[in-house]
């Protein structure tokens, strides 16, 4: 394996543009590269009035014809990132100065959203960042997902989401944002009075709907409204209308109601269908949520344009359509019981195709945490001013399993998930892990050849989450989860120009994707700094990659820091920068 940093430290041969100082500069450049006249279209933005409005149903319904991106702004940016909806001081797009890595990430992330066919980007709870996201994607049509407050309250109560998703902290963050100079007229809508959960929930629902209505009204573009209540009562009609408005043709089976499938862990499953509107919520809670929505709307009418408040009120209508039932079941299903993880046998490499041996198990959370800790000690922090380089560290209740312990200065794994496969790993993180293990990532063609006729295991929400990397029933001489549990990053990608950020292929099936042959081999790719809850790492070896070629954490940290220095130097085309890093990590 020929790893070299020479290409990283050479001076720039040519420039594409001056180093942009703001997010607005980058958005304009990406829109110019993939604008209305280009082959790749701007994505459709699916924006929710709040969480639990049916965004997963929409995504699953459109997945056969539209590539998906789940909350790339709200969840995948650190809270200290200037563009993060969780940042307490939301910025104006033109004044958002980013770090060198932040600039490169934003250019790559935005370019990844443009495509043919058109992509779908889901975002909910953007609050004061809504107008920023719309400005980042100026040519995107909009789908607004709505749901009556009592339905949202029911979902929150049944799942215990207020506590699980730390919504008390979310309220405090939103209230602080409302007191920033740009948004201070909204401060009376979120008083700092330590409200009870139902009171705060009602205020937040109304505030997000109002901010969304105001941003959409000023956007001047096509808007399609999808009511949760209508999609439950008349799903085929809603799908047909969506298909018309988006200009897509859905497969015939998308018009049918999916069957209920009992996932072992349904926390993250999205294929549970509903055919009636029942709000399982305590009547007192329901009344508090509704009354605070109404009170917030009344306060907003004193300073917002009438058409904005009228639009938000229309989106939040429908409480009367629900049958309210006092909850009789526990507020949430008990979490799946996880036994302490048993140490895995030393991973082995098995010959699968001529000249290529595949590691018998996917890279685990424990392995990834060890590598991240070593890299941090070597001077390479994963998150830099809110931009993630190697992994996206989600909270556990949002599906994250890798967490940085600031006190101990080390990475830890959610207890019981040590032997589960690592996900939310960027291609950079995957290629770094492979180099650390004396291996590389497989090409797409190698993956197709190695997995021919292999059965898929743990896909299509059968379990509702990942499972340990050792597959039941597999012997020590076999490759576990050759297909299934997670998709994998590949070492190659589509051919793009030097101006375009590089992409790398994804392959296979995951716990949250279909396991059909067509879905497994579908051509799909992502940018090098992208990550997903359904994509992990499968190293392979050949004659040039063995344990002897493994790079140490200090070497890898030096290599990656050298690339970050190049990002901060004279400007180069985005694709050229990516290929410099790809060559340094893989030698090819």
C-alpha positions, 0 to 999 in steps of 0.5 A: 500500500503506497501511502504518501503525503507528498501530494498534500503538501505541494503548493497549489497549481491553479485556483478555481476561486478566491477562498470564500469567506462566507456560506453565501459565497459557497452556496452561490458557487454550488448553485452556479455549478449545478444551476437550473440549466445543468443536468443535476437538479436542486433537491426538493426540501421537505420541511416539517412544522415540527417533529413527528409529522410523517417525514419518515413515511414521506421518505420511505414512499419516495425512496424508489424514485428520489435519493434521500438525505435525512436532516443534513443541517439539523443533526449532522452539524455540531451545535457550535457550527455557525449554520447549525439550527442548534447554535444559540446565535443564528447568523445571517447567511452572508455573515457566516464565516466558516473554517477551512474544513467548514467551507469545504464541507459545506461545498461538498454537502450542498453539491451532494444534494443536487442530482438527477433524478431530483433528491429529497432533503428532509428537515424538521425543527429548523426554527431560526435557521429555516431562512438560512437553509432556504437561501443555501438552496435557492432553486429548491421546490418545497414540501411542507409536512404538517400535523395537528398539535394534538397528534404531535403531543400524542407521539411525544407522550407515547415515546417519552420524547421530551425527556429522551430527546432533551427537549428542555435543552432545546427550548432553552436554546430556542429561547436564547436564539429568540433573544439574539438581535436579529430575532428578538421580536420573537422573544415573547413567544418563548418566555424564560419561565421554566415552563412545564413540558406540555406548555413548552411543547405547545409554544415550540410547535407554534413558533416553528410553524410561524417561522416556517410560514414566514420563510416560505412566504418570502421564498417565492417558489413552488410549495406543496403541503402534505397533511399528516391527517390526510395521508393517514385517511387517504394515502393513495390520493396524497401520494398521487398528488405528490407524484404530480407536483414533484414530477415523479412516477411512483411504482404501483406498490407505493400506492398500497398500505404497507403491512405492520412489521414487528421490528425487535426494536421499533425506536427507529423503524419507519414502516409502521402504517396507521389508518386512524387518528387516535391521540393517546395523550392525557387530556390535561396534557392535550389541553395545555399543548393546544392552549399554548399553541393558541396563545403563541399564535395570538402573541405572534399576530401582534407583530407578524403579517396576517398572511403568515399567521393565517398560513401557520394556523392552517397548517396546525389545524386538525385537532378535532379530527383525533379521538383522544384516549388516555394512555393505558400502555407505558409511555415508551416501549422498554429499550432492548435489553443489551448484555455486556458485549463479549470480546470478539475473536481476532478478525480474519480475512477470507478470500472471496474473489481472486486476489481480494480477501474480505474481513470476516466482520464489519468494523465495530464501534469499539474499534472505531472508538479506539482509533478516534481516541488515538487520533485525538491524542495525536492532535486530530480532533474529530469535530472542528468548529462544528464540522465532523471529519471522521464520524458524526457523533449523534446523541444515543437517543438519536441513534448515535453510539460513539461519544466523545468524553471531554473530561477523559479526552477519549471516545466511548461507546454506548454500553452494550453496543461495543460489538455492533458495527460502527456507522455515522462514519464518513468516507474519510473515517472509513478510509482512515480506519482501513489504512490503520488496519492495514487494509483498504475499502473494496471497489464497487465491482469487487463488492458486486462480485463478492456478494453474488447470490449472498442472502441479506441479513437484518435489512428492511427494518426487521430488527429496527437497528443494527445487530452485533457483527457476528451473524448467528449461524455463521462459522468461523471460516465465513464472512458475517453480514456479507450483505445486510446490517449496514451498507459499506463505503467503497474505495471508488466512485463516479467520474466527476470533474475537478471542479466537483467535489469527489464522491464514493460509492455505497453498496449493499443493504442496511437494517433500514434499507430494502434487501432486494437484489435491485436495491443492493446493487443500485448505484449510489454515492456520497461525498467524502465528508458525508455519513449515514446511520446505515453505512459502515466499514468493511476492509479488504486486503490484497497483495499490496495491503497487509498488516505490515502496511498498516499506518499508525495513528500518529502517521494518519493524524499527520497526514490528515492535518496536512490536508487540512492545512492545504484547505486553509491555503491557496484555493484549489478546485473542490474535486482536486482537494478531495483527490489529494486526500484520497490518494494520500489515504489509499495510494490510488 
